[in-house]
């Protein structure tokens, strides 16, 4: 079993335990272990063989024993017994938007629903609205959610897709004759969810490469096999395509497969105007002679364009801008100098303040903000007002140990309650170094009401950043129904920063609204929302949202140097 397969097992355990009604700290333990496994930089087998499983964040003795059992036998007795208590078919109900474990348990225990088909039947027959906490509106939302689910193709979260792609690319680059290998398609454009995976390679002899690919241990079945392109279905149901061309044709191949389709149409139209044609192998002149490109840059130059970064290739004006030499300067991961939203053991995370500070410093950051959950979000074991003084002591101690190498801010991710109030009173908020305010609950309130909640928080002078504004969780939980026009206007007036939450299950604020915000000059914070030291590096997913939104780094507050960031906080009343 590989890292992702093990993670899937522990996510399954956590979901079944939640449906069963187990205490939250037990289910969170499995979630944390699963997340750590997904981002583990090395294959699990190396940790297992070296007896270092407990060195993995979130993996204690009990979970290490389960990993050992899975790797030795391919099965887990604990999961088998759990599936005898809780029907595994109930897990498919969790795919429906806005249905959580408690509702699944309710439908199962009181309506006998065990499958998605049974759920739809019960909902359409009006058998759910009479259950506790339900009603006609709730039942209607379930039907709408099931209909939305049926329209949704099988797509992966961006981080999961990169995990699979990077594993294949690492192996591919070691194959004889392979000169270069890259991800392409929607993954290279960093779309928030990914369908099939496209990989491209430059190689001197494609035959053995295609043989390696179609006989890969993760291949469930071969969908197609050719000299320059093959397609397989993995054991997890994901389709992967591999394209191959000689090194001198790699540039046109990479550009063609990267897409988007709409962007490529624009390029072909432009080529035709110049008496050229463009395909995955070459640019062809009117006389039939070929222009070969080993890289993409030459293609765009030949067409009279600036090089268009993959993230912009969506036919949203990028070709015209490239022709006018007016493409924006985009933020890059290396531009980030601070992370202003992360968690520690003071709430629901796996690592200490010092651990997070050392990891942030190693990334070259000059500032980090410790923003643990507040107590109102009970599921996260949030920090009480009384606990802030003790946390401040620890921050001061770590700050003294690390000196001026990195600045540690005491902040909080303050819960926005259902009534619009904040979890901490203003007299507490104003004494903090930075405040992030976020929605986690009551996301299905009517548009007017939930927008009002956020507007009131934006107007609060003690709030600096609005965290993951919509509250969405990809792919199953839609964000709140917000009036973004009003929100952006209020953020502009108040000078509050809006967050791009980099966790790949959020990527919130969505790129559409980030671009509108940037056009209005609204400040943006790209934050990791890290709960482990490893997750700090997931900031790249937030950067991808910013790039797809054409965002200039100067609007991103955590690209600023230490003095400029400090001055901004001071202007907001921070000492």
C-alpha positions in Angstrom: 0.0 0.0 0.0 1.2 3.5 -0.8 0.8 6.7 1.2 -2.5 7.7 -0.4 -4.0 4.3 0.0 -3.1 4.2 3.7 -4.5 7.8 4.1 -7.8 6.6 2.4 -8.1 3.8 5.0 -7.7 6.2 7.9 -10.1 8.7 6.4 -12.6 5.9 6.0 -12.1 4.9 9.6 -12.6 8.5 10.8 -15.8 8.8 8.8 -17.3 5.5 10.0 -16.4 6.5 13.6 -18.1 9.8 13.2 -21.3 8.2 11.9 -21.1 5.7 14.8 -20.9 8.7 17.2 -17.4 8.3 18.6 -15.9 11.1 20.5 -14.3 13.8 18.3 -10.8 13.4 19.5 -10.6 9.8 18.3 -11.8 10.7 14.8 -9.5 13.7 14.6 -6.5 11.5 15.4 -7.3 9.4 12.3 -7.8 12.5 10.2 -4.5 14.0 11.3 -2.7 10.7 10.5 -4.4 10.6 7.0 -3.4 14.2 6.2 0.2 13.6 7.3 0.4 10.5 5.1 -0.8 12.4 2.1 1.9 15.1 2.4 4.7 12.8 3.5 7.7 13.6 1.4 8.9 10.0 1.2 7.2 6.6 0.6 5.7 5.1 3.7 7.8 1.9 3.1 11.0 3.7 4.1 9.6 4.8 7.4 8.2 1.3 8.0 11.4 -0.6 7.2 13.4 1.8 9.4 10.9 1.5 12.2 10.3 5.3 12.1 6.5 5.3 11.8 6.0 7.3 15.0 8.1 10.1 13.6 5.3 10.9 11.2 3.2 13.8 12.6 -0.1 12.5 14.0 1.1 8.8 14.1 1.4 7.5 17.6 1.8 3.9 18.8 -1.7 2.8 18.1 -1.9 4.1 14.5 1.6 2.9 13.8 0.5 -0.6 14.8 -2.4 -0.3 12.3 0.0 0.9 9.5 2.2 -2.1 10.3 -0.8 -4.5 10.0 -1.9 -2.9 6.8 1.5 -3.1 5.2 2.0 -6.7 6.3 -1.4 -8.1 5.5 -3.2 -5.6 3.3 -6.1 -5.7 5.7 -7.0 -4.2 9.1 -9.0 -6.1 11.7 -10.1 -2.9 13.4 -11.7 -1.6 10.1 -13.3 -5.0 9.4 -15.0 -4.9 12.8 -16.0 -1.3 12.4 -17.6 -2.1 9.0 -19.7 -4.8 10.7 -21.1 -2.1 13.1 -21.5 0.7 10.5 -22.5 -0.1 6.9 -19.7 1.1 4.6 -22.3 2.2 2.0 -23.2 5.0 4.4 -19.9 6.8 3.3 -21.4 7.6 -0.1 -24.0 9.8 1.7 -21.2 12.0 2.9 -20.6 13.0 -0.7 -23.8 14.9 -0.8 -23.3 18.6 -0.1 -24.2 19.7 3.4 -24.7 16.2 4.7 -22.4 15.4 7.7 -21.9 12.3 9.8 -24.7 13.2 12.3 -27.3 13.5 9.5 -26.1 10.2 8.0 -26.5 8.5 11.4 -30.0 10.0 11.7 -31.1 8.8 8.3 -29.6 5.3 8.9 -30.9 4.8 12.4 -34.3 6.4 12.1 -35.2 5.9 8.4 -33.2 2.8 7.6 -31.3 4.6 4.8 -28.0 2.8 3.9 -27.3 3.9 0.3 -27.4 7.0 -1.8 -30.3 5.5 -3.9 -32.3 4.8 -0.7 -31.6 8.4 0.5 -32.9 9.9 -2.7 -36.0 7.6 -2.6 -36.7 8.6 1.0 -36.3 12.3 0.2 -38.5 12.3 -2.9 -41.2 10.3 -0.9 -41.1 12.9 1.9 -39.8 10.5 4.5 -37.0 12.7 5.7 -38.8 15.9 6.6 -40.4 14.4 9.6 -37.1 13.4 11.2 -35.7 15.4 14.2 -34.1 18.6 13.0 -35.4 18.2 9.5 -38.2 19.9 7.5 -39.4 20.5 3.9 -36.5 22.9 3.2 -33.9 20.5 4.5 -35.4 17.7 2.5 -35.4 19.9 -0.6 -31.7 20.8 -0.1 -30.9 17.1 0.1 -32.6 16.4 -3.2 -30.8 19.4 -4.8 -27.5 18.1 -3.4 -28.0 14.6 -4.8 -28.8 16.2 -8.2 -25.7 18.3 -8.0 -23.6 15.2 -7.1 -24.9 13.3 -10.1 -23.7 16.0 -12.4 -20.3 16.1 -10.8 -17.6 14.1 -12.6 -15.0 12.2 -10.6 -12.4 14.8 -9.9 -9.5 15.0 -7.5 -8.5 17.8 -5.2 -5.4 19.7 -6.5 -3.1 18.5 -3.7 -4.1 14.9 -4.2 -3.6 15.1 -7.9 -0.1 16.6 -7.5 0.8 13.8 -5.1 -0.1 11.2 -7.7 1.5 13.1 -10.5 4.8 13.7 -8.7 5.1 10.1 -7.8 4.8 9.1 -11.5 7.0 11.9 -12.7 9.8 10.8 -10.3 9.7 7.3 -11.6 9.4 8.5 -15.2 12.4 10.7 -15.1 14.5 7.8 -14.1 13.6 5.7 -17.1 16.3 5.2 -19.8 16.1 7.6 -22.6 13.8 10.1 -20.8 15.2 13.6 -21.1 12.4 15.5 -19.5 9.0 14.8 -17.9 6.3 17.3 -16.8 2.7 17.4 -15.7 0.4 19.0 -18.2 -3.4 19.5 -18.6 -5.5 21.2 -15.9 -3.0 20.1 -13.2 -0.3 22.3 -14.8 -2.8 25.1 -14.9 -3.4 24.5 -11.2 -7.2 24.2 -11.4 -8.8 23.6 -8.0 -10.0 20.1 -9.0 -8.6 17.8 -11.5 -10.2 15.1 -13.7 -7.7 12.9 -15.6 -3.9 13.3 -15.2 -1.8 14.3 -18.3 1.9 13.6 -18.2 4.3 14.5 -21.1 7.8 13.3 -21.7 10.7 14.0 -24.0 12.5 10.8 -24.8 14.7 9.3 -27.4 12.8 6.0 -27.7 9.2 6.0 -26.5 8.5 2.3 -26.9 10.2 1.1 -23.6 8.7 4.2 -21.8 5.2 3.2 -22.9 5.8 -0.4 -21.9 6.9 0.8 -18.4 3.9 3.0 -18.1 1.3 0.4 -19.2 2.8 -2.3 -16.9 3.0 0.0 -13.9 2.1 -1.7 -10.5 -0.7 0.9 -10.0 -2.3 0.2 -13.4 -5.7 -1.5 -13.1 -6.3 -1.7 -16.8 -4.9 -0.3 -20.0 -7.3 2.1 -21.8 -5.1 2.6 -24.8 -1.5 2.0 -25.9 0.3 3.6 -28.8 3.7 4.8 -29.9 3.3 8.4 -28.7 0.4 8.2 -26.3 -0.9 5.7 -23.8 -3.7 5.8 -21.2 -4.3 3.7 -18.1 -6.8 3.5 -15.3 -5.2 3.3 -11.8 -6.3 1.1 -9.0 -8.0 4.1 -7.4 -10.1 4.7 -10.6 -8.1 7.7 -11.8 -7.2 7.9 -15.5 -3.6 8.9 -16.5 -2.4 9.7 -20.0 1.2 9.7 -21.0 2.3 11.6 -24.1 5.8 11.3 -25.7 7.8 13.2 -28.3 11.5 13.6 -29.2 13.2 16.3 -27.2 13.2 18.7 -30.1 9.4 18.6 -30.3 8.8 18.7 -26.5 7.9 22.4 -26.4 4.9 22.1 -28.7 3.8 18.9 -27.0 3.9 20.5 -23.5 2.0 23.6 -24.7 -0.6 21.6 -26.6 -1.4 19.2 -23.7 -1.3 21.9 -21.1 -4.3 23.7 -22.7 -6.7 25.0 -22.0 -8.7 24.1 -25.2 -9.9 27.6 -25.4 -6.5 29.1 -25.0 -5.1 26.8 -27.7 -7.9 27.8 -30.1 -6.7 31.5 -29.7 -3.1 30.5 -30.5 -4.2 28.5 -33.6 -6.2 31.5 -34.8 -3.2 33.8 -34.3 -0.9 31.3 -36.1 -3.3 31.2 -39.1 -3.2 34.9 -39.4 0.6 34.6 -39.7 0.3 31.9 -42.3 1.2 29.1 -39.8 -0.4 26.1 -38.3 0.2 24.8 -34.8 -0.2 21.3 -33.4 1.4 19.1 -30.7 4.4 18.4 -32.8 5.5 21.6 -34.5 4.6 25.0 -36.0 4.2 24.4 -39.7 4.8 27.0 -42.4 2.7 27.3 -45.6 5.3 25.4 -47.6 5.0 22.4 -45.2 8.3 22.9 -43.5 8.4 22.5 -39.7 9.6 24.8 -36.9 10.6 22.6 -33.9 10.7 23.8 -30.3 12.2 22.1 -27.3 10.6 24.6 -25.0 7.3 26.6 -24.9 8.9 30.0 -24.8 10.0 29.8 -28.5 6.3 29.1 -29.5 5.0 32.2 -27.9 7.9 34.3 -29.2 7.2 33.0 -32.8 3.6 34.1 -32.5 4.6 37.6 -31.3 3.5 37.0 -27.7 5.0 37.3 -24.2 5.3 33.9 -22.6 2.0 33.1 -21.0 2.3 31.3 -17.6 0.2 28.1 -17.6 -2.1 29.4 -14.8 -3.3 32.2 -17.1 -4.2 30.0 -20.1 -7.9 30.0 -19.7 -8.9 32.4 -22.5 -9.6 35.3 -20.1 -7.8 38.0 -22.1 -4.3 36.6 -21.7 -3.5 36.2 -25.4 -4.5 39.8 -26.1 -2.5 41.0 -23.1 0.5 39.0 -24.2 0.3 40.5 -27.6 0.2 44.0 -26.1 3.1 43.1 -23.8 0.8 43.8 -20.8 0.7 40.5 -18.9 0.8 41.1 -15.2 3.7 40.4 -12.8 2.4 37.4 -10.9 3.2 36.4 -7.3 5.5 33.5 -6.9 6.0 31.1 -3.9 9.4 32.7 -3.3 7.8 36.1 -2.8 6.1 35.1 0.4 7.9 36.3 3.5 5.3 35.6 6.2 2.5 33.2 7.1 -0.3 34.8 9.1 -2.7 31.9 9.8 -1.6 28.7 11.4 -2.4 26.5 14.4 -0.6 24.8 17.2 -1.2 22.4 20.1 -3.0 25.3 21.8 -6.0 24.3 19.7 -6.3 21.4 17.3 -2.9 21.1 15.7 -0.1 18.6 16.0 3.0 20.8 16.7 4.1 23.4 19.2 4.7 27.1 18.7 8.4 26.5 18.6 8.0 23.8 16.0 6.0 26.0 13.7 8.4 28.9 14.2 11.4 26.9 13.3 9.7 25.5 10.2 8.6 29.0 9.1 12.1 30.3 9.6 13.5 27.4 7.5 11.2 28.6 4.7 12.8 32.0 4.8 9.9 33.8 6.5 10.5 36.9 8.7 7.1 36.7 10.5 4.5 34.2 11.5 1.3 34.5 13.3 0.0 31.9 15.7 -3.7 32.0 15.2 -5.3 29.2 17.2 -9.0 28.6 17.1 -11.1 30.3 19.8 -13.2 28.4 22.2 -16.5 28.9 20.4 -15.5 26.3 17.8 -15.8 23.4 20.1 -14.8 20.8 17.6 -11.3 22.4 17.4 -10.7 22.5 21.2 -10.2 26.2 20.9 -8.4 28.6 23.2 -10.3 30.4 26.0 -9.6 34.0 26.8 -8.1 32.9 30.0 -5.6 30.7 28.1 -4.3 33.6 26.0 -2.0 34.8 28.8 -0.3 31.4 29.1 0.0 31.2 25.4 1.6 34.7 25.3 4.2 33.5 27.9 5.2 30.6 25.6 5.4 32.9 22.6 7.6 35.3 24.5 9.8 32.4 25.6 10.2 31.0 22.0 10.7 34.6 20.7 13.6 35.0 23.2 15.1 31.7 22.1 15.0 32.5 18.4 15.9 36.2 18.7 15.4 38.5 15.8 15.6 35.7 13.2 11.8 35.6 13.0 9.0 37.6 14.5 6.2 35.6 16.2 2.8 37.4 16.5 0.1 36.3 18.9 -3.1 36.2 16.9 -6.3 34.1 16.8 -8.7 32.7 14.3 -11.8 34.1 15.9 -15.0 32.3 15.3 -17.8 34.3 13.7 -20.9 33.1 15.6 -24.3 32.4 14.0 -25.6 35.7 15.4 -22.7 37.6 13.9 -20.9 38.2 17.2 -17.2 37.4 17.5 -16.0 34.7 20.0 -13.7 37.1 21.8 -14.8 40.5 23.1 -13.3 43.7 21.6 -11.3 44.5 24.6 -9.4 41.2 24.1 -9.1 41.5 20.3 -7.5 45.0 20.5 -4.7 43.6 22.6 -3.7 40.9 20.1 -1.0 41.3 17.5 -3.3 40.2 14.6 -6.8 38.9 14.3 -8.2 36.5 11.6 -12.0 36.1 11.7 -13.6 33.1 10.0 -16.9 31.4 9.3 -17.1 27.7 10.2 -20.8 27.2 11.1 -24.3 28.2 10.1 -23.1 28.4 6.5 -26.6 27.8 5.1 -28.1 31.0 6.5 -30.0 33.1 3.8 -27.7 35.3 1.7 -28.8 38.5 3.4 -28.2 37.2 6.9 -24.8 35.6 6.3 -23.6 38.5 4.3 -24.6 40.8 7.2 -22.6 38.6 9.5 -19.4 39.1 7.5 -20.0 42.8 6.8 -20.3 43.5 10.5 -17.0 41.7 11.1 -15.3 43.5 8.3 -16.4 46.8 9.9 -14.9 45.8 13.3 -11.7 47.8 13.6 -10.0 44.9 15.6 -10.3 42.4 12.7 -7.4 42.4 10.2 -8.0 39.4 8.0 -11.1 37.6 6.9 -10.2 33.9 6.8 -11.5 31.5 4.1 -14.4 33.9 3.4 -17.0 31.4 2.0 -16.2 28.5 4.4 -16.3 26.0 1.6 -14.7 22.6 1.7 -13.9 21.0 -1.6 -15.4 19.0 -3.2 -18.5 18.4 -1.1 -19.4 21.5 1.0 -20.3 24.5 -1.0 -19.5 27.9 0.4 -21.9 30.3 1.9 -24.3 32.1 -0.4 -22.6 35.5 -0.1 -23.2 38.9 -1.7 -19.6 39.3 -2.9 -20.2 42.8 -4.4 -21.2 44.1 -1.0 -18.3 42.2 0.8 -15.7 43.5 -1.6 -16.9 47.0 -1.3 -16.9 46.8 2.5 -13.4 45.3 2.6 -12.2 48.1 0.3 -13.6 50.7 2.7 -12.2 49.1 5.8 -8.8 48.2 4.5 -9.3 44.6 5.8 -7.3 41.9 4.0 -9.1 38.9 2.5 -7.5 35.5 2.8 -6.6 33.0 0.1 -6.6 29.9 2.3 -4.0 27.6 0.8 -5.3 24.3 2.1 -6.2 22.4 -1.1 -9.6 21.5 0.4 -10.5 25.2 0.7 -8.6 27.4 -1.9 -10.9 30.1 -0.5 -11.3 33.0 -1.6 -12.1 31.7 -5.0 -9.9 33.0 -7.9 -12.9 34.8 -9.5 -13.3 37.0 -6.5 -9.6 37.4 -5.9 -9.3 38.9 -9.4 -12.2 41.3 -8.7 -10.6 42.2 -5.3 -7.3 42.9 -7.0 -8.9 45.2 -9.5 -10.4 47.1 -6.6 -7.0 47.3 -4.8 -8.2 45.1 -1.9 -5.3 43.6 0.1 -4.9 39.8 0.1 -3.2 37.4 2.5 -2.1 34.0 1.3 -2.0 31.8 4.3 -1.4 28.1 4.9 -3.8 27.4 7.7 -1.2 24.8 8.7 -2.0 22.4 11.4 1.4 20.6 11.1 4.9 21.9 10.1 4.6 20.0 6.8 1.5 21.9 5.9 3.3 25.2 5.8 4.6 24.2 2.4 1.1 23.8 1.1 1.2 27.6 0.6 2.0 26.8 -3.0 -1.7 26.0 -3.6 -2.7 29.4 -2.3 -0.2 31.0 -4.6 -1.7 29.1 -7.5 -5.1 30.7 -6.8 -3.4 34.1 -6.8 -1.6 33.5 -10.0 -4.8 32.3 -11.8 -6.4 35.5 -10.5 -3.6 37.6 -12.2 -2.7 38.9 -8.7 0.3 41.3 -8.4 2.5 40.5 -5.4 2.3 44.1 -4.1 -1.3 43.5 -3.0 -0.3 40.4 -1.0 0.5 41.6 2.6 2.7 38.6 3.3 5.1 39.4 0.5 6.0 42.7 2.2 9.2 43.1 4.2 9.0 43.0 8.0 8.8 46.8 8.5 6.1 47.3 5.9 3.9 44.6 7.4 4.5 46.0 10.9 3.6 49.5 9.7 0.3 48.1 8.2 -0.6 46.4 11.5 0.3 49.6 13.4 -2.0 51.6 11.1 -4.7 49.2 12.1 -4.2 49.9 15.8 -1.7 47.2 16.6 1.1 48.1 19.0 
